[in-house]
Each structure stands twice: as structure tokens, then as C-alpha cells.
Amino acid sequence: MHLVRAAVAACLLAISPRLVAQPLPTSSTTTAAGAPERQRNYDRQLEVLEKKLDDLEWRARTADIAVMDKWWITSKPPRNDNPTGQGAGNPLKIPLYTFVPKSIGTRKAPLLILVHGYVHGSFDRFYTHILRELLEQGYVVVAPEYRGSTGYGGELYSAIDYGGAEIDDVKAARDWAVETMPNVDASRVGVLGWSHGGYLTLFNAFNYPDAYKVAYAGVPVSDLDQRMGYKGSGYQRTFTEFIGKDAVNDPAEYRRRSPVNSVTKLRIPLLIHTNTIDEDVHVMEVEHLIAALTAAKKTFEYKIYEAAPGGHEFNRIDTPLARASRKEIWAFLARHLRPGS
């Protein structure tokens, strides 16, 4: 990662020297006044360039099978400390990717909303093989860059609302696609994601059951109360910063932002996968979700993989087990979005 960032920084310097005129702060300089802020600005600038490189790569990696485009849409207004200030209350602008398989021509096809992961992340090239597998099956794919995503500067990054308006950002992408894209069959829409993408998948399935026919959640973050208990202090501070309080002082808010407490709202087919050696989302967190769904007498499917190589990313990498697991996912989605296929 350091080598990649160094290469990106070199490209950034070549393109616009003024953007990186300040030296990159190191651990020995972060005590100087303003150094942490310069570091943050520098990081955001590098992420913007990395995202531009991502966009070029996406076109190159999908040009043979799909028409790729990128759009900006609007969603819920961001939080604002000055509700009477200029622009306060304006909808937040979020970007999204669209991929339409060339094989479908002008026909309507099922739509999949593919939600990226990480607390601060983006739809990057890690998803290339997954995206291509979906496109080869004839799905239209939309990937939203919800609030908190990296690669778009400080405004979108700092608008993060974990378990809040980011849920609506995913739904806004779905609604935009149904209303705007001529190839989309509005009666056949699914949502899927892994990790934090699985978390947002769960909330979209629970909160908007009429908008989706099916959902897949891989190794999903499910219970923030439990998660704060087994994660370190740095992770806890991150959540305290954008929720406003820690889990000890506001447990009700953390419960509200936990899918495990919304299971009674499930009304659509759902498949869940987890792994006993997941180093990020502990298996007990997903087991708690499974137990809650079972107690609520909900119909759903799940599989707990025993010590699957790859840990948190076990079925997103390129191994025989990963490919077999993805075939299970694709078969599940097809039963509800492509009956008879």
C-alpha cells in the first residue's frame, strides 16, 4: 500500500505540483501545528487521484462486456452544525457507477445494487471479478458511492453517517436506476454486499422490502453493541466521532443502528454467509443475527463456513472454495431474479 501511495503521489505531483507542495507529514512531524490537518488533506487528495485511476481501470476491465458510466445523484441532506447557514438542508450529491451488459441489447434485465464495504471505502478494482461474473449473467449492476466513501474529497468523506442516511443513499441509487435506466426491469431488483456492504444490504432489505426481490449479505456487520465490545479503542473512537457518543453512553443509538434489532421487518428472501475464522466481523456477530432471525420466525437461508481460507474475504478471492461459494450466491439470486434460467 505504501508503494502504491508513493506511485500515486508521484503521478499527482506530475499532474499538479501545487496539490502536493506541502511535504507529507510523518509520525515525527504530526506534533507540529497544522500537521495532522495537512496529512488529512494530503490523504484526501491521493484518494481523489486513486479514484480517477479506478475509473479508467473500470472502463478498461469491463469494456468488452458492458457499457460503463458514472453519474451523480442526490440523497438526504447531510448533517449540518449550522442549520440556517448557506446551503444547509440541500440534498447531498453522491456518485454511482452503472454497468449495462452488452449482451442484453435493448431488452430489460434484472438489476443488482452492489454495495461496497469498509467504514470509509469505495467501489474499487477489488470487485472486478465479482462484477464481471454478474455482467456475464446478464444483470444490470449499479454501485453507489454512499456518504463516507473515499475518492471524492473531504465533503463526501466527512458526511459519513454509519447506519443512518447512508442506508438511504443505497435506496436512492436503486430508485434512480429504476426511474432512469431503460434496461432495468423494476420488478426484478436485488441488493448485495459484503462486510459493511452486507450491513447496508441488511438495512435496505429490512427497511425497504417493497423495493427489492432478494438480498445477499456476506460476512455482514450486524450488531454494533457487540462489535464495540470486541474491537479496539481506535475503532470505538471512530464511531464515537460520527455518532456523537460511545456505546456505553448511548447504547440505544448503537442498537438503533444495528441490523440485528430490525429483523422483524424482513419480508424478502435473504441469504447470509459467514466464516468461523473471519478476522474482521467475528462469527459470533453474524450468529447473533441468525439467532435473531430464527427467533423472529423469519424465512431465510444461511451458511457458516468452517475455517474457510481467506478469512473475512473468503468468498471474494480466487480459490476453488470462493468460486463455489459465489456459485451458491448466484444460484440463489437467479431463483428470485431470473426464474427458469
C-alpha positions as CSV (number, residue, x, y, z in Angstrom):
1,M,0.0,0.0,0.0
2,H,2.8,2.4,0.8
3,L,4.4,1.7,-2.6
4,V,1.1,2.3,-4.3
5,R,0.5,5.5,-2.5
6,A,4.0,6.7,-3.3
7,A,3.4,6.0,-7.0
8,V,0.1,7.8,-6.9
9,A,1.8,10.8,-5.1
10,A,4.4,10.9,-7.9
11,C,1.6,11.0,-10.5
12,L,-0.2,13.7,-8.5
13,L,2.9,15.8,-8.4
14,A,3.4,15.4,-12.1
15,I,-0.1,16.4,-12.9
16,S,-0.5,19.3,-10.4
17,P,2.6,20.2,-8.3
18,R,0.6,22.7,-6.2
19,L,-1.6,19.9,-4.8
20,V,1.4,18.4,-3.0
21,A,3.6,21.4,-2.5
22,Q,3.5,20.7,1.3
23,P,5.7,17.9,2.4
24,L,3.9,14.8,3.6
25,P,3.8,14.8,7.4
26,T,5.3,11.8,9.1
27,S,4.9,10.5,12.6
28,S,7.8,12.7,13.7
29,T,6.1,15.9,12.4
30,T,2.5,15.3,13.4
31,T,3.0,17.2,16.6
32,A,3.7,20.4,14.7
33,A,0.8,22.8,14.4
34,G,-1.4,22.0,11.5
35,A,0.5,18.8,10.5
36,P,-2.4,16.4,11.2
37,E,-4.7,18.6,9.1
38,R,-2.1,18.6,6.2
39,Q,-1.9,14.9,6.5
40,R,-5.7,14.5,6.2
41,N,-5.8,16.9,3.2
42,Y,-3.0,15.0,1.5
43,D,-4.8,11.7,2.1
44,R,-8.0,13.0,0.5
45,Q,-6.0,14.4,-2.5
46,L,-4.4,11.0,-3.0
47,E,-7.8,9.3,-2.7
48,V,-9.2,11.6,-5.4
49,L,-6.4,10.6,-7.8
50,E,-6.7,6.9,-6.9
51,K,-10.4,7.1,-7.7
52,K,-9.7,8.7,-11.1
53,L,-7.3,5.8,-11.8
54,D,-10.0,3.4,-10.6
55,D,-12.5,4.9,-13.1
56,L,-10.1,4.4,-16.0
57,E,-9.4,0.8,-14.9
58,W,-13.2,0.1,-14.6
59,R,-13.7,1.1,-18.2
60,A,-10.8,-1.0,-19.4
61,R,-11.7,-4.0,-17.4
62,T,-15.4,-4.1,-18.5
63,A,-15.3,-2.6,-22.0
64,D,-15.6,-6.0,-23.7
65,I,-18.8,-7.0,-22.0
66,A,-20.6,-3.8,-20.7
67,V,-21.2,-0.2,-21.1
68,M,-19.9,1.6,-18.0
69,D,-20.9,5.1,-16.9
70,K,-20.8,7.2,-13.9
71,W,-23.4,9.6,-12.6
72,W,-24.1,12.0,-9.7
73,I,-27.5,11.8,-8.0
74,T,-29.0,13.3,-4.8
75,S,-29.9,11.8,-1.5
76,K,-30.8,13.0,2.0
77,P,-29.2,16.2,3.2
78,P,-26.0,15.8,5.3
79,R,-25.8,16.6,8.9
80,N,-25.1,20.3,9.4
81,D,-23.9,22.1,12.5
82,N,-25.4,25.4,11.2
83,P,-28.9,24.6,10.0
84,T,-29.5,28.2,9.0
85,G,-26.3,28.6,7.0
86,Q,-26.0,28.9,3.3
87,G,-26.8,25.6,1.6
88,A,-28.0,24.0,4.8
89,G,-30.7,21.4,4.1
90,N,-29.6,20.9,0.4
91,P,-29.6,17.2,-0.7
92,L,-26.2,15.5,-0.7
93,K,-24.7,14.7,-4.0
94,I,-23.4,11.1,-4.3
95,P,-21.8,9.4,-7.3
96,L,-22.6,6.0,-8.6
97,Y,-21.4,3.6,-11.3
98,T,-23.6,1.9,-13.8
99,F,-22.8,-1.2,-15.9
100,V,-25.1,-2.5,-18.6
101,P,-24.2,-5.8,-20.2
102,K,-23.8,-5.5,-24.0
103,S,-25.4,-8.9,-24.3
104,I,-28.9,-7.7,-23.4
105,G,-29.2,-5.2,-26.2
106,T,-32.3,-3.1,-25.7
107,R,-34.1,-5.8,-23.6
108,K,-35.0,-5.2,-19.9
109,A,-32.9,-7.1,-17.4
110,P,-32.8,-7.6,-13.6
111,L,-30.9,-5.0,-11.6
112,L,-28.4,-5.6,-8.8
113,I,-27.3,-2.9,-6.4
114,L,-23.8,-3.9,-5.5
115,V,-22.7,-2.1,-2.2
116,H,-19.0,-1.7,-1.4
117,G,-17.6,-2.2,2.1
118,Y,-15.4,-0.6,4.7
119,V,-16.2,2.2,7.2
120,H,-14.5,4.6,4.7
121,G,-14.1,2.8,1.4
122,S,-15.1,2.9,-2.3
123,F,-16.1,0.7,-5.2
124,D,-12.6,-0.2,-6.2
125,R,-11.0,-2.8,-8.5
126,F,-11.1,-5.5,-5.9
127,Y,-14.6,-6.2,-7.2
128,T,-13.6,-6.7,-10.8
129,H,-14.1,-10.5,-11.0
130,I,-17.4,-10.3,-9.0
131,L,-18.7,-7.6,-11.3
132,R,-17.7,-9.5,-14.4
133,E,-19.4,-12.6,-13.2
134,L,-22.6,-10.7,-12.6
135,L,-22.4,-9.0,-16.0
136,E,-21.8,-12.3,-17.8
137,Q,-25.1,-13.5,-16.3
138,G,-27.0,-10.5,-17.8
139,Y,-27.5,-8.4,-14.7
140,V,-27.5,-4.6,-14.9
141,V,-25.3,-3.5,-12.0
142,V,-25.3,-0.2,-10.1
143,A,-22.7,0.5,-7.5
144,P,-23.4,3.6,-5.2
145,E,-20.6,5.6,-3.6
146,Y,-22.6,6.4,-0.5
147,R,-21.7,9.2,2.0
148,G,-18.4,8.5,3.7
149,S,-16.9,7.0,0.6
150,T,-13.3,7.9,-0.4
151,G,-12.1,9.4,-3.6
152,Y,-14.3,12.5,-3.7
153,G,-12.6,14.9,-1.3
154,G,-13.5,15.9,2.2
155,E,-17.1,16.8,1.8
156,L,-18.4,13.3,1.0
157,Y,-15.9,11.7,3.3
158,S,-16.9,13.7,6.3
159,A,-20.6,13.3,5.6
160,I,-20.3,9.7,6.9
161,D,-23.4,8.5,8.7
162,Y,-22.8,4.9,9.6
163,G,-26.2,3.2,10.0
164,G,-28.0,6.5,9.2
165,A,-28.5,8.3,5.9
166,E,-26.1,6.1,4.1
167,I,-28.9,3.5,4.1
168,D,-31.0,6.0,2.2
169,D,-28.1,6.6,-0.3
170,V,-28.2,3.0,-1.4
171,K,-32.0,3.2,-1.8
172,A,-31.7,6.4,-3.7
173,A,-29.3,4.7,-6.1
174,R,-31.9,1.9,-6.6
175,D,-34.7,4.4,-7.2
176,W,-32.7,6.4,-9.6
177,A,-31.8,3.3,-11.6
178,V,-35.4,2.1,-11.8
179,E,-36.6,5.5,-12.9
180,T,-33.8,6.4,-15.3
181,M,-32.2,3.3,-16.9
182,P,-34.2,2.0,-19.8
183,N,-32.8,-1.5,-19.5
184,V,-33.9,-2.0,-15.9
185,D,-36.8,-4.3,-15.0
186,A,-38.3,-2.6,-12.0
187,S,-39.9,-5.8,-10.8
188,R,-36.6,-7.6,-10.5
189,V,-34.2,-5.8,-8.3
190,G,-31.8,-7.3,-5.8
191,V,-29.2,-5.9,-3.4
192,L,-26.0,-7.5,-2.2
193,G,-22.7,-6.7,-0.4
194,W,-20.1,-7.9,1.9
195,S,-19.0,-6.6,5.3
196,H,-20.2,-3.0,5.7
197,G,-21.8,-3.6,2.3
198,G,-23.6,-6.5,3.8
199,Y,-24.7,-4.3,6.7
200,L,-26.2,-1.8,4.3
201,T,-27.8,-4.7,2.3
202,L,-29.5,-5.9,5.5
203,F,-30.9,-2.5,6.3
204,N,-32.1,-2.0,2.8
205,A,-33.8,-5.4,2.8
206,F,-35.4,-4.7,6.2
207,N,-36.4,-1.0,5.7
208,Y,-37.5,-1.2,2.1
209,P,-38.9,-4.7,1.4
210,D,-41.1,-3.4,-1.5
211,A,-38.0,-2.1,-3.3
212,Y,-36.2,-5.4,-3.6
213,K,-37.0,-9.0,-4.5
214,V,-33.9,-10.6,-2.9
215,A,-30.8,-9.8,-0.8
216,Y,-27.4,-11.4,-0.1
217,A,-25.3,-10.3,2.9
218,G,-21.8,-11.7,3.1
219,V,-20.0,-11.6,6.4
220,P,-22.2,-8.6,7.4
221,V,-21.6,-6.2,10.3
222,S,-24.8,-6.9,12.3
223,D,-24.6,-5.7,15.9
224,L,-22.7,-2.5,16.8
225,D,-23.1,-3.0,20.6
226,Q,-21.4,-6.4,20.3
227,R,-18.9,-5.1,17.8
228,M,-17.8,-2.2,20.0
229,G,-17.1,-4.8,22.7
230,Y,-14.6,-6.8,20.7
231,K,-13.0,-4.1,18.7
232,G,-10.1,-1.9,19.9
233,S,-10.2,1.7,21.2
234,G,-9.3,3.2,17.8
235,Y,-12.3,1.6,16.1
236,Q,-14.5,2.7,19.0
237,R,-13.3,6.3,18.7
238,T,-14.1,6.3,15.0
239,F,-17.7,5.5,15.8
240,T,-17.9,8.0,18.7
241,E,-16.8,10.7,16.3
242,F,-19.7,10.4,13.9
243,I,-22.4,9.0,16.2
244,G,-21.6,11.6,18.9
245,K,-21.3,9.3,21.9
246,D,-19.7,6.0,22.6
247,A,-21.7,2.8,23.0
248,V,-21.5,2.9,26.8
249,N,-23.1,6.3,27.0
250,D,-25.7,5.9,24.2
251,P,-26.4,2.1,23.8
252,A,-29.9,2.9,22.4
253,E,-28.4,4.7,19.4
254,Y,-26.0,1.8,18.7
255,R,-28.9,-0.6,18.9
256,R,-30.9,1.5,16.5
257,R,-28.0,1.4,14.0
258,S,-27.7,-2.4,14.3
259,P,-29.5,-4.6,11.8
260,V,-29.9,-7.4,14.4
261,N,-32.6,-5.2,16.0
262,S,-34.6,-4.8,12.8
263,V,-35.0,-8.5,11.9
264,T,-38.8,-8.5,12.4
265,K,-39.1,-6.3,9.3
266,L,-37.7,-9.0,6.9
267,R,-40.1,-9.9,4.1
268,I,-37.9,-10.8,1.2
269,P,-35.6,-13.8,0.5
270,L,-32.3,-13.4,2.2
271,L,-29.0,-15.4,2.1
272,I,-26.3,-14.9,4.7
273,H,-22.7,-16.2,4.7
274,T,-20.1,-16.1,7.4
275,N,-16.8,-17.7,8.3
276,T,-15.6,-19.1,11.6
277,I,-12.1,-17.5,11.1
278,D,-13.3,-14.1,10.0
279,E,-10.7,-11.7,11.4
280,D,-12.9,-8.6,10.9
281,V,-16.6,-9.4,11.5
282,H,-16.4,-12.1,14.3
283,V,-18.6,-15.1,13.5
284,M,-20.5,-14.6,16.8
285,E,-21.8,-11.3,15.5
286,V,-23.4,-13.0,12.5
287,E,-24.5,-15.9,14.6
288,H,-26.4,-13.4,16.8
289,L,-28.1,-12.1,13.6
290,I,-29.0,-15.6,12.5
291,A,-30.4,-16.4,16.0
292,A,-32.5,-13.2,16.0
293,L,-33.9,-14.0,12.5
294,T,-34.7,-17.5,13.7
295,A,-36.4,-16.3,16.9
296,A,-38.5,-13.9,14.8
297,K,-39.6,-17.0,12.7
298,K,-38.3,-15.4,9.5
299,T,-37.7,-17.5,6.4
300,F,-34.1,-17.0,5.3
301,E,-31.0,-19.0,4.2
302,Y,-27.6,-19.0,5.7
303,K,-24.3,-20.9,5.8
304,I,-21.5,-20.8,8.3
305,Y,-18.2,-21.8,6.6
306,E,-15.8,-23.7,8.9
307,A,-12.3,-22.2,8.8
308,A,-12.6,-21.1,5.1
309,P,-9.2,-19.9,3.8
310,G,-9.2,-16.2,3.2
311,G,-10.9,-15.2,6.5
312,H,-13.1,-12.1,6.0
313,E,-12.7,-12.2,2.2
314,F,-13.0,-16.0,1.9
315,N,-15.6,-16.0,-0.9
316,R,-14.4,-12.8,-2.7
317,I,-10.9,-14.1,-3.6
318,D,-9.9,-16.5,-6.3
319,T,-9.9,-20.0,-4.8
320,P,-11.9,-23.1,-5.6
321,L,-13.9,-22.6,-2.4
322,A,-14.5,-18.9,-3.2
323,R,-15.8,-19.7,-6.7
324,A,-18.0,-22.5,-5.4
325,S,-19.4,-20.1,-2.7
326,R,-20.1,-17.4,-5.3
327,K,-21.9,-20.0,-7.5
328,E,-24.2,-20.6,-4.5
329,I,-24.9,-16.9,-4.3
330,W,-25.6,-16.5,-8.0
331,A,-27.9,-19.5,-7.9
332,F,-29.8,-18.0,-5.0
333,L,-30.2,-14.6,-6.7
334,A,-31.2,-16.3,-10.0
335,R,-34.0,-18.2,-8.4
336,H,-35.7,-14.9,-7.5
337,L,-34.5,-12.6,-10.3
338,R,-34.1,-15.0,-13.2
339,P,-36.6,-17.8,-12.7
340,G,-36.1,-20.6,-15.2
341,S,-32.6,-19.6,-16.1
